[in-house]
Amino acid sequence: MDRHFGRRKLLASAAALGAAALGGAAGPDPALVEAAKREGTLTYYHNSDIGPTARWNAAFTQAYGIPVKNVRMPSYALYDRWLKEERVGRHIGDLIQITDPTLLEAADKQGFIARYTPASAAGIDATLRQDGVWYGLYLDYMGIGYNVSKLQPGEEAFLHTAGWDALADPRWKGRIGSATPASGGTSYIYFYMFLNALKDRYGAPYLRRVAANKPDVYASKAPLFERLSAGEYAVMDQGTESSLSDFYLKGAPVRWVFPEPTPVGVTVQSVSAHAPHPNAARLFQEWSCSQAGVAGWLAQIAVGPTRSDVTDPRRAARKDWYGQPWFSEPKTLYTQYLKDPGFAGPKQPIIDAYNTIYGYQGG
């Protein structure tokens, strides 16, 4: 049930309710579509790369004639901006997409998330949604990224056999890049895995060994991917397949490997409680969670689906990098943080630990 929807006087018909019970098989409520079209536009706050995101939501515009204004920032910075705006009554963003669902749960408790359950969301895996609050759009696999042109003989094989310990090897001193966990959800997930979930196997001692290689630390991963592709580094941590594959397809000499376990970022989306265009926002949420919306991401970037009825045709056809001898699928996925109460706690301890270990002063 949507606790803020009645104020805009949009009443669901009995037919629409029946469609919802069937998982939205009949498509979105026509009354919702018409109300959304009357609003004429929406503003989308997101942390995914601007190019693929604009191409993705252009399909929504084509389907419903509603233009989308994209506002892109790193996940945590975006969340802070949106939350500050909401608290002072400056409502700009209609929806917010980030990579840390626990932040959206916290915002929901403060009344900033519209309690809206899209009929189409019934198809999203139950572990990848919190009904009425946030819904997973896609999965982003993280491994070790590397520039094959900057490797010495035998180093690529070493990266594929040494697991996460590969990054702690002294051979990478001065040849490695990193990004602070303060930059966003996927970065935070990455370091949370080592410092908490796998602290007995890795923990701070492991990260100190990695830090001894003097990595350059970035406030956002976007420029780190660019610098790796340009040959400034031989390796990087937090190498997401979605970003590295984009550079790979453009001809950059980048590759990646998924040590076990492989941390997985879940990109999630919520409707803002005070969305300036509430009907357009809800229609966009319906479309985003549908087969078409989830499949649309797979057509843009190398990610995993959050619906079992959506498959990646490139993976099935062993096309592009999927058919290369150096590529292997991730085997053991780390998603347990989604149900870990510790992950939902204050972020500062992980960030402070990273800053201390890596000697980073940027926040």
KESE-648794 format. One record per residue (C-alpha): residue number from 0; x, y, z. Coordinates in Angstrom, 2 decimals, decimal comma. Layout:
<r nr="NUM" east="X" north="Y" up="Z"/>
...
***
This chain:
<r nr="0" east="0,00" north="0,00" up="0,00"/>
<r nr="1" east="1,21" north="3,51" up="-0,87"/>
<r nr="2" east="0,89" north="5,85" up="2,09"/>
<r nr="3" east="1,29" north="9,06" up="0,03"/>
<r nr="4" east="-0,56" north="8,23" up="-3,14"/>
<r nr="5" east="-4,08" north="9,30" up="-2,21"/>
<r nr="6" east="-3,22" north="12,97" up="-2,18"/>
<r nr="7" east="-2,92" north="12,93" up="-5,98"/>
<r nr="8" east="-6,40" north="11,41" up="-6,35"/>
<r nr="9" east="-5,42" north="8,48" up="-8,53"/>
<r nr="10" east="-7,75" north="5,55" up="-7,83"/>
<r nr="11" east="-6,79" north="2,03" up="-8,89"/>
<r nr="12" east="-9,50" north="0,22" up="-10,81"/>
<r nr="13" east="-10,65" north="-3,30" up="-9,95"/>
<r nr="14" east="-9,11" north="-4,50" up="-13,20"/>
<r nr="15" east="-5,76" north="-3,04" up="-12,23"/>
<r nr="16" east="-5,91" north="-4,70" up="-8,84"/>
<r nr="17" east="-6,59" north="-8,00" up="-10,55"/>
<r nr="18" east="-3,59" north="-7,49" up="-12,80"/>
<r nr="19" east="-1,45" north="-6,76" up="-9,73"/>
<r nr="20" east="-2,48" north="-10,05" up="-8,19"/>
<r nr="21" east="-1,27" north="-11,78" up="-11,33"/>
<r nr="22" east="2,09" north="-10,04" up="-11,17"/>
<r nr="23" east="1,16" north="-7,28" up="-13,59"/>
<r nr="24" east="0,60" north="-9,58" up="-16,56"/>
<r nr="25" east="-1,88" north="-7,09" up="-18,04"/>
<r nr="26" east="0,66" north="-4,27" up="-17,91"/>
<r nr="27" east="0,51" north="-1,05" up="-15,87"/>
<r nr="28" east="-2,83" north="0,44" up="-14,87"/>
<r nr="29" east="-4,07" north="2,63" up="-17,77"/>
<r nr="30" east="-5,17" north="5,27" up="-15,24"/>
<r nr="31" east="-1,61" north="5,43" up="-13,92"/>
<r nr="32" east="-0,23" north="5,76" up="-17,44"/>
<r nr="33" east="-2,55" north="8,64" up="-18,27"/>
<r nr="34" east="-1,85" north="10,43" up="-15,00"/>
<r nr="35" east="1,90" north="10,02" up="-15,58"/>
<r nr="36" east="1,63" north="11,43" up="-19,09"/>
<r nr="37" east="-0,20" north="14,47" up="-17,77"/>
<r nr="38" east="2,72" north="15,17" up="-15,42"/>
<r nr="39" east="4,93" north="15,11" up="-18,51"/>
<r nr="40" east="8,38" north="14,44" up="-17,07"/>
<r nr="41" east="10,39" north="13,02" up="-14,17"/>
<r nr="42" east="13,81" north="13,52" up="-12,54"/>
<r nr="43" east="15,91" north="10,43" up="-11,92"/>
<r nr="44" east="18,65" north="10,49" up="-9,27"/>
<r nr="45" east="21,07" north="7,62" up="-9,94"/>
<r nr="46" east="24,63" north="6,43" up="-9,41"/>
<r nr="47" east="24,96" north="4,22" up="-12,51"/>
<r nr="48" east="27,06" north="5,47" up="-15,44"/>
<r nr="49" east="25,31" north="8,27" up="-17,27"/>
<r nr="50" east="25,62" north="6,88" up="-20,82"/>
<r nr="51" east="24,11" north="3,43" up="-20,25"/>
<r nr="52" east="21,49" north="4,86" up="-17,88"/>
<r nr="53" east="20,34" north="7,44" up="-20,41"/>
<r nr="54" east="20,09" north="4,75" up="-23,09"/>
<r nr="55" east="18,22" north="2,47" up="-20,68"/>
<r nr="56" east="15,58" north="4,96" up="-19,63"/>
<r nr="57" east="15,22" north="6,22" up="-23,21"/>
<r nr="58" east="13,24" north="2,99" up="-23,72"/>
<r nr="59" east="10,82" north="4,18" up="-21,04"/>
<r nr="60" east="10,48" north="7,52" up="-22,83"/>
<r nr="61" east="9,87" north="5,76" up="-26,12"/>
<r nr="62" east="7,19" north="3,56" up="-24,57"/>
<r nr="63" east="5,30" north="6,27" up="-22,67"/>
<r nr="64" east="6,41" north="9,60" up="-24,15"/>
<r nr="65" east="7,69" north="10,83" up="-20,77"/>
<r nr="66" east="11,19" north="12,39" up="-20,85"/>
<r nr="67" east="13,61" north="11,56" up="-18,03"/>
<r nr="68" east="16,09" north="14,05" up="-16,58"/>
<r nr="69" east="19,15" north="12,13" up="-15,35"/>
<r nr="70" east="21,11" north="13,38" up="-12,35"/>
<r nr="71" east="24,19" north="11,23" up="-11,73"/>
<r nr="72" east="26,54" north="11,24" up="-8,71"/>
<r nr="73" east="28,46" north="8,61" up="-6,71"/>
<r nr="74" east="26,10" north="6,62" up="-4,52"/>
<r nr="75" east="26,76" north="8,09" up="-1,06"/>
<r nr="76" east="27,16" north="11,66" up="-2,28"/>
<r nr="77" east="23,91" north="11,31" up="-4,22"/>
<r nr="78" east="22,07" north="9,93" up="-1,20"/>
<r nr="79" east="23,33" north="12,75" up="1,02"/>
<r nr="80" east="22,21" north="15,36" up="-1,49"/>
<r nr="81" east="18,77" north="13,80" up="-1,93"/>
<r nr="82" east="18,22" north="13,38" up="1,81"/>
<r nr="83" east="19,24" north="16,97" up="2,58"/>
<r nr="84" east="16,86" north="18,24" up="-0,09"/>
<r nr="85" east="14,01" north="16,15" up="1,28"/>
<r nr="86" east="14,59" north="17,31" up="4,85"/>
<r nr="87" east="14,33" north="20,98" up="3,90"/>
<r nr="88" east="11,31" north="20,42" up="1,66"/>
<r nr="89" east="13,18" north="20,94" up="-1,60"/>
<r nr="90" east="11,73" north="18,03" up="-3,55"/>
<r nr="91" east="13,55" north="17,51" up="-6,87"/>
<r nr="92" east="14,23" north="13,80" up="-7,37"/>
<r nr="93" east="11,27" north="11,59" up="-8,25"/>
<r nr="94" east="13,21" north="8,36" up="-7,78"/>
<r nr="95" east="16,57" north="7,47" up="-6,30"/>
<r nr="96" east="18,81" north="4,63" up="-7,46"/>
<r nr="97" east="21,86" north="3,68" up="-5,37"/>
<r nr="98" east="23,92" north="0,61" up="-4,48"/>
<r nr="99" east="23,25" north="0,46" up="-0,73"/>
<r nr="100" east="19,69" north="-0,66" up="0,09"/>
<r nr="101" east="20,22" north="-0,13" up="3,82"/>
<r nr="102" east="20,29" north="3,62" up="3,22"/>
<r nr="103" east="16,90" north="3,47" up="1,57"/>
<r nr="104" east="15,58" north="1,45" up="4,51"/>
<r nr="105" east="16,82" north="4,19" up="6,84"/>
<r nr="106" east="15,18" north="6,84" up="4,66"/>
<r nr="107" east="11,95" north="4,85" up="4,72"/>
<r nr="108" east="11,90" north="4,92" up="8,52"/>
<r nr="109" east="12,12" north="8,71" up="8,32"/>
<r nr="110" east="9,18" north="8,90" up="5,91"/>
<r nr="111" east="11,12" north="9,82" up="2,78"/>
<r nr="112" east="10,27" north="6,70" up="0,70"/>
<r nr="113" east="6,88" north="6,23" up="-0,94"/>
<r nr="114" east="5,45" north="2,87" up="0,11"/>
<r nr="115" east="4,70" north="1,71" up="-3,41"/>
<r nr="116" east="4,62" north="-1,93" up="-4,54"/>
<r nr="117" east="4,76" north="-2,31" up="-8,33"/>
<r nr="118" east="2,79" north="-5,24" up="-9,70"/>
<r nr="119" east="5,74" north="-6,09" up="-11,96"/>
<r nr="120" east="8,06" north="-6,48" up="-8,96"/>
<r nr="121" east="6,58" north="-9,88" up="-8,14"/>
<r nr="122" east="9,06" north="-11,30" up="-10,65"/>
<r nr="123" east="12,13" north="-9,96" up="-8,81"/>
<r nr="124" east="13,89" north="-12,47" up="-6,57"/>
<r nr="125" east="12,56" north="-12,17" up="-3,01"/>
<r nr="126" east="16,07" north="-11,68" up="-1,59"/>
<r nr="127" east="16,64" north="-8,73" up="-3,91"/>
<r nr="128" east="13,75" north="-6,55" up="-2,85"/>
<r nr="129" east="12,08" north="-5,09" up="0,21"/>
<r nr="130" east="8,51" north="-4,77" up="-0,89"/>
<r nr="131" east="7,18" north="-1,26" up="-0,84"/>
<r nr="132" east="10,62" north="0,22" up="-0,21"/>
<r nr="133" east="13,36" north="-0,82" up="-2,67"/>
<r nr="134" east="13,73" north="-3,15" up="-5,63"/>
<r nr="135" east="16,87" north="-4,60" up="-7,18"/>
<r nr="136" east="17,45" north="-3,67" up="-10,81"/>
<r nr="137" east="20,67" north="-5,54" up="-11,57"/>
<r nr="138" east="23,66" north="-7,32" up="-10,03"/>
<r nr="139" east="27,22" north="-6,06" up="-10,43"/>
<r nr="140" east="30,03" north="-8,59" up="-9,98"/>
<r nr="141" east="33,34" north="-7,33" up="-8,54"/>
<r nr="142" east="36,76" north="-8,85" up="-9,06"/>
<r nr="143" east="40,31" north="-7,82" up="-9,90"/>
<r nr="144" east="40,68" north="-5,64" up="-12,96"/>
<r nr="145" east="43,94" north="-5,57" up="-14,89"/>
<r nr="146" east="45,57" north="-4,08" up="-17,97"/>
<r nr="147" east="47,14" north="-6,96" up="-19,88"/>
<r nr="148" east="49,57" north="-4,63" up="-21,67"/>
<r nr="149" east="51,12" north="-3,70" up="-18,31"/>
<r nr="150" east="51,71" north="-7,24" up="-17,06"/>
<r nr="151" east="54,94" north="-9,18" up="-17,05"/>
<r nr="152" east="55,07" north="-12,81" up="-18,28"/>
<r nr="153" east="53,22" north="-15,09" up="-15,90"/>
<r nr="154" east="51,38" north="-12,31" up="-14,07"/>
<r nr="155" east="48,03" north="-12,90" up="-15,73"/>
<r nr="156" east="48,14" north="-16,57" up="-14,75"/>
<r nr="157" east="49,09" north="-15,50" up="-11,23"/>
<r nr="158" east="46,01" north="-13,26" up="-11,00"/>
<r nr="159" east="43,80" north="-16,14" up="-12,06"/>
<r nr="160" east="45,18" north="-18,63" up="-9,54"/>
<r nr="161" east="46,15" north="-16,66" up="-6,41"/>
<r nr="162" east="42,66" north="-15,46" up="-5,46"/>
<r nr="163" east="42,34" north="-12,27" up="-3,46"/>
<r nr="164" east="45,85" north="-12,81" up="-2,08"/>
<r nr="165" east="47,12" north="-11,76" up="-5,50"/>
<r nr="166" east="46,53" north="-8,09" up="-4,66"/>
<r nr="167" east="48,74" north="-8,35" up="-1,57"/>
<r nr="168" east="51,76" north="-9,54" up="-3,56"/>
<r nr="169" east="54,64" north="-7,01" up="-3,49"/>
<r nr="170" east="55,00" north="-7,18" up="-7,28"/>
<r nr="171" east="52,17" north="-4,62" up="-7,58"/>
<r nr="172" east="53,91" north="-1,91" up="-5,57"/>
<r nr="173" east="53,33" north="1,37" up="-7,40"/>
<r nr="174" east="51,25" north="-0,44" up="-10,04"/>
<r nr="175" east="47,83" north="-0,57" up="-8,37"/>
<r nr="176" east="44,78" north="1,66" up="-7,94"/>
<r nr="177" east="42,00" north="1,62" up="-5,35"/>
<r nr="178" east="38,86" north="3,57" up="-4,41"/>
<r nr="179" east="37,70" north="4,58" up="-0,95"/>
<r nr="180" east="34,64" north="2,84" up="0,55"/>
<r nr="181" east="33,23" north="6,33" up="1,10"/>
<r nr="182" east="32,59" north="6,60" up="-2,64"/>
<r nr="183" east="29,51" north="4,39" up="-2,73"/>
<r nr="184" east="27,72" north="1,13" up="-2,06"/>
<r nr="185" east="29,77" north="-1,27" up="-4,17"/>
<r nr="186" east="33,05" north="0,01" up="-2,73"/>
<r nr="187" east="31,66" north="-0,25" up="0,77"/>
<r nr="188" east="30,45" north="-3,80" up="0,13"/>
<r nr="189" east="33,90" north="-4,77" up="-1,11"/>
<r nr="190" east="35,72" north="-3,66" up="2,04"/>
<r nr="191" east="32,96" north="-4,78" up="4,36"/>
<r nr="192" east="33,43" north="-8,31" up="3,04"/>
<r nr="193" east="37,13" north="-8,35" up="3,99"/>
<r nr="194" east="36,85" north="-6,49" up="7,30"/>
<r nr="195" east="33,73" north="-8,19" up="8,61"/>
<r nr="196" east="32,32" north="-11,20" up="6,78"/>
<r nr="197" east="35,79" north="-12,64" up="6,06"/>
<r nr="198" east="37,72" north="-11,03" up="8,89"/>
<r nr="199" east="39,11" north="-14,36" up="10,13"/>
<r nr="200" east="40,57" north="-15,16" up="6,71"/>
<r nr="201" east="41,53" north="-11,62" up="5,63"/>
<r nr="202" east="40,63" north="-8,69" up="7,88"/>
<r nr="203" east="42,88" north="-5,70" up="8,52"/>
<r nr="204" east="46,14" north="-7,73" up="8,18"/>
<r nr="205" east="45,27" north="-8,55" up="4,57"/>
<r nr="206" east="44,38" north="-4,96" up="3,71"/>
<r nr="207" east="47,61" north="-3,74" up="5,30"/>
<r nr="208" east="49,51" north="-6,02" up="2,92"/>
<r nr="209" east="47,58" north="-4,56" up="-0,01"/>
<r nr="210" east="48,16" north="-1,02" up="1,28"/>
<r nr="211" east="51,90" north="-1,74" up="1,46"/>
<r nr="212" east="51,82" north="-1,72" up="-2,34"/>
<r nr="213" east="51,06" north="2,02" up="-2,17"/>
<r nr="214" east="47,91" north="2,11" up="-4,31"/>
<r nr="215" east="46,67" north="5,43" up="-5,61"/>
<r nr="216" east="43,30" north="6,00" up="-3,93"/>
<r nr="217" east="40,37" north="7,58" up="-5,78"/>
<r nr="218" east="37,24" north="9,17" up="-4,36"/>
<r nr="219" east="35,21" north="7,53" up="-7,13"/>
<r nr="220" east="35,80" north="4,41" up="-9,20"/>
<r nr="221" east="34,89" north="6,04" up="-12,53"/>
<r nr="222" east="38,28" north="7,76" up="-13,06"/>
<r nr="223" east="40,07" north="4,66" up="-11,74"/>
<r nr="224" east="38,59" north="2,56" up="-14,54"/>
<r nr="225" east="39,71" north="5,18" up="-17,03"/>
<r nr="226" east="43,27" north="5,26" up="-15,68"/>
<r nr="227" east="43,53" north="1,46" up="-15,66"/>
<r nr="228" east="42,35" north="1,36" up="-19,28"/>
<r nr="229" east="44,85" north="4,04" up="-20,21"/>
<r nr="230" east="47,70" north="1,97" up="-18,76"/>
<r nr="231" east="48,46" north="4,01" up="-15,66"/>
<r nr="232" east="48,04" north="0,88" up="-13,50"/>
<r nr="233" east="48,54" north="-2,82" up="-13,98"/>
<r nr="234" east="45,78" north="-3,83" up="-11,55"/>
<r nr="235" east="42,90" north="-2,39" up="-9,55"/>
<r nr="236" east="40,66" north="-3,71" up="-6,79"/>
<r nr="237" east="36,84" north="-3,55" up="-7,00"/>
<r nr="238" east="36,98" north="-4,32" up="-10,71"/>
<r nr="239" east="33,30" north="-4,39" up="-11,69"/>
<r nr="240" east="32,52" north="-6,33" up="-14,84"/>
<r nr="241" east="29,93" north="-3,75" up="-15,88"/>
<r nr="242" east="32,48" north="-0,95" up="-16,20"/>
<r nr="243" east="35,51" north="-2,94" up="-17,35"/>
<r nr="244" east="33,57" north="-4,65" up="-20,14"/>
<r nr="245" east="32,60" north="-1,26" up="-21,53"/>
<r nr="246" east="36,27" north="-0,34" up="-21,92"/>
<r nr="247" east="37,03" north="-3,83" up="-23,26"/>
<r nr="248" east="34,46" north="-3,44" up="-26,03"/>
<r nr="249" east="36,04" north="-0,12" up="-26,96"/>
<r nr="250" east="39,35" north="-1,87" up="-27,52"/>
<r nr="251" east="41,14" north="-1,17" up="-24,23"/>
<r nr="252" east="43,53" north="-3,97" up="-23,11"/>
<r nr="253" east="41,61" north="-4,61" up="-19,90"/>
<r nr="254" east="40,48" north="-7,94" up="-18,45"/>
<r nr="255" east="39,19" north="-9,15" up="-15,11"/>
<r nr="256" east="39,03" north="-12,17" up="-12,85"/>
<r nr="257" east="36,58" north="-13,13" up="-10,11"/>
<r nr="258" east="38,31" north="-14,56" up="-7,00"/>
<r nr="259" east="36,12" north="-16,40" up="-4,50"/>
<r nr="260" east="33,96" north="-15,26" up="-2,95"/>
<r nr="261" east="32,90" north="-12,61" up="-5,47"/>
<r nr="262" east="31,22" north="-9,58" up="-3,89"/>
<r nr="263" east="28,06" north="-8,52" up="-5,68"/>
<r nr="264" east="26,63" north="-5,04" up="-5,65"/>
<r nr="265" east="22,87" north="-4,78" up="-6,02"/>
<r nr="266" east="21,67" north="-1,59" up="-7,67"/>
<r nr="267" east="18,33" north="-0,72" up="-6,10"/>
<r nr="268" east="15,64" north="1,88" up="-6,68"/>
<r nr="269" east="12,95" north="3,63" up="-4,64"/>
<r nr="270" east="10,23" north="6,18" up="-5,29"/>
<r nr="271" east="10,61" north="9,39" up="-3,31"/>
<r nr="272" east="7,75" north="10,02" up="-0,88"/>
<r nr="273" east="7,42" north="13,61" up="-2,04"/>
<r nr="274" east="8,13" north="13,07" up="-5,73"/>
<r nr="275" east="7,19" north="16,15" up="-7,76"/>
<r nr="276" east="5,82" north="13,79" up="-10,41"/>
<r nr="277" east="4,42" north="10,93" up="-8,31"/>
<r nr="278" east="2,49" north="9,16" up="-11,06"/>
<r nr="279" east="5,38" north="9,28" up="-13,51"/>
<r nr="280" east="7,68" north="8,02" up="-10,75"/>
<r nr="281" east="5,40" north="5,07" up="-10,01"/>
<r nr="282" east="5,03" north="4,22" up="-13,68"/>
<r nr="283" east="8,82" north="4,32" up="-14,01"/>
<r nr="284" east="9,12" north="1,96" up="-11,03"/>
<r nr="285" east="6,62" north="-0,40" up="-12,66"/>
<r nr="286" east="8,59" north="-0,38" up="-15,90"/>
<r nr="287" east="11,99" north="-0,68" up="-14,15"/>
<r nr="288" east="10,95" north="-3,84" up="-12,31"/>
<r nr="289" east="9,35" north="-5,48" up="-15,33"/>
<r nr="290" east="10,98" north="-8,01" up="-17,65"/>
<r nr="291" east="11,55" north="-5,23" up="-20,17"/>
<r nr="292" east="13,16" north="-2,95" up="-17,60"/>
<r nr="293" east="15,49" north="-5,58" up="-16,14"/>
<r nr="294" east="16,38" north="-6,96" up="-19,57"/>
<r nr="295" east="17,09" north="-3,41" up="-20,71"/>
<r nr="296" east="20,05" north="-3,20" up="-18,35"/>
<r nr="297" east="21,55" north="-6,40" up="-19,76"/>
<r nr="298" east="21,41" north="-4,82" up="-23,21"/>
<r nr="299" east="23,46" north="-1,86" up="-21,95"/>
<r nr="300" east="26,04" north="-3,20" up="-19,49"/>
<r nr="301" east="27,49" north="-6,50" up="-18,29"/>
<r nr="302" east="25,40" north="-7,21" up="-15,23"/>
<r nr="303" east="23,31" north="-10,01" up="-13,77"/>
<r nr="304" east="19,50" north="-9,94" up="-13,74"/>
<r nr="305" east="17,36" north="-9,73" up="-10,62"/>
<r nr="306" east="14,57" north="-11,72" up="-12,30"/>
<r nr="307" east="14,82" north="-15,43" up="-13,10"/>
<r nr="308" east="12,77" north="-14,94" up="-16,27"/>
<r nr="309" east="15,43" north="-12,65" up="-17,78"/>
<r nr="310" east="18,63" north="-14,02" up="-19,31"/>
<r nr="311" east="21,67" north="-12,43" up="-20,92"/>
<r nr="312" east="21,82" north="-13,49" up="-24,59"/>
<r nr="313" east="25,53" north="-12,69" up="-24,77"/>
<r nr="314" east="26,33" north="-15,12" up="-21,99"/>
<r nr="315" east="24,28" north="-17,87" up="-23,61"/>
<r nr="316" east="25,94" north="-17,31" up="-26,98"/>
<r nr="317" east="29,44" north="-17,01" up="-25,44"/>
<r nr="318" east="29,72" north="-13,73" up="-27,29"/>
<r nr="319" east="32,22" north="-10,94" up="-26,69"/>
<r nr="320" east="34,42" north="-11,62" up="-23,61"/>
<r nr="321" east="32,23" north="-14,50" up="-22,41"/>
<r nr="322" east="33,80" north="-16,75" up="-25,02"/>
<r nr="323" east="37,41" north="-15,73" up="-24,37"/>
<r nr="324" east="39,75" north="-18,27" up="-22,75"/>
<r nr="325" east="40,74" north="-15,83" up="-19,98"/>
<r nr="326" east="37,14" north="-15,33" up="-18,80"/>
<r nr="327" east="35,47" north="-17,40" up="-16,09"/>
<r nr="328" east="32,08" north="-16,82" up="-14,49"/>
<r nr="329" east="31,96" north="-15,98" up="-10,76"/>
<r nr="330" east="31,20" north="-19,08" up="-8,73"/>
<r nr="331" east="30,58" north="-18,16" up="-5,07"/>
<r nr="332" east="28,69" north="-14,88" up="-4,71"/>
<r nr="333" east="28,84" north="-12,70" up="-1,61"/>
<r nr="334" east="25,41" north="-11,11" up="-1,08"/>
<r nr="335" east="24,96" north="-11,95" up="2,60"/>
<r nr="336" east="25,43" north="-8,29" up="3,57"/>
<r nr="337" east="21,85" north="-7,66" up="2,39"/>
<r nr="338" east="20,58" north="-9,48" up="5,50"/>
<r nr="339" east="23,47" north="-8,59" up="7,83"/>
<r nr="340" east="22,40" north="-6,18" up="10,62"/>
<r nr="341" east="26,01" north="-5,03" up="10,94"/>
<r nr="342" east="26,03" north="-3,76" up="7,37"/>
<r nr="343" east="23,08" north="-1,52" up="8,12"/>
<r nr="344" east="24,96" north="0,09" up="11,00"/>
<r nr="345" east="26,94" north="3,35" up="10,91"/>
<r nr="346" east="29,29" north="3,56" up="7,92"/>
<r nr="347" east="32,10" north="5,46" up="9,61"/>
<r nr="348" east="33,96" north="2,49" up="11,18"/>
<r nr="349" east="34,68" north="0,86" up="7,80"/>
<r nr="350" east="35,63" north="4,16" up="6,22"/>
<r nr="351" east="37,85" north="5,09" up="9,15"/>
<r nr="352" east="39,52" north="1,68" up="9,05"/>
<r nr="353" east="40,26" north="2,06" up="5,36"/>
<r nr="354" east="41,60" north="5,60" up="5,78"/>
<r nr="355" east="43,89" north="4,45" up="8,59"/>
<r nr="356" east="45,17" north="1,37" up="6,78"/>
<r nr="357" east="45,68" north="3,11" up="3,44"/>
<r nr="358" east="46,77" north="6,45" up="4,82"/>
<r nr="359" east="44,00" north="8,19" up="2,93"/>
<r nr="360" east="42,98" north="11,68" up="3,97"/>
<r nr="361" east="40,21" north="12,34" up="1,46"/>
<r nr="362" east="37,28" north="11,25" up="3,66"/>
***
